[in-house]
Amino acid sequence: MPAMVVSFKNAGKFGQRYSTLEFQDSARLDDGDIWPVSFAVTAWNDTVAEQVARLVRAAQS
């Protein structure tokens, strides 16, 4: 079973302006000396879902 590499923080639960999708240090998204590990999510639609799926697949590869 793969290790947990991503978490989602719901904006409403935490009283924030937007939700965040955050990747753990075990995610394989390294790209040089700097890379994103957290993404703001302001809406959910098919395009966002596919972007998230691509990120999760990359993080697990």
Secondary structure as GFF3:
##gff-version 3
##sequence-region A 1 61
A	DSSP	beta_strand	6	9	.	.	.	ID=ss1
A	DSSP	alpha_helix	11	14	.	.	.	ID=ss2
A	DSSP	beta_strand	19	23	.	.	.	ID=ss3
A	DSSP	beta_strand	38	41	.	.	.	ID=ss4
A	DSSP	alpha_helix	46	60	.	.	.	ID=ss5
###
